Amino acid sequence: VFANKIPVWQKEIKDVKQTYGDKILGTCTVEQAYGGMRSVKSMVYETSLLDPVEGIRFRGLTIPECQKRLPKAKGGDEPLPEALLWLLLTGEVPTQGQTQALIDDMNKRA
């Protein structure tokens, strides 16, 4: 699943860079640079967003939504970390089978 998404994302990034590559996004002060780039939009990311009211979102899902929708261990109440990793990498909520396949693959590599 993940490997199939890479060419699509590469094309999307290439198109955005080609269309908007010369556009200025903002400015940064020396104080901000030395202060850890706080409040400076300087990177494209899609995996998470920190909303001041709703809290963190992972690929558009709030923590309660993740707790409800992501696969859990048998008898568990919280999502498996591998399910969250799948969501972050692919942007999709995994099935129990996809989560288990990721667990098995990572265990083989350990």
Helices and strands as residue ranges (DSSP letters): H 2-20, H 30-34, E 48-51, E 55-58, E 61-62, H 63-69, H 81-90, H 96-109
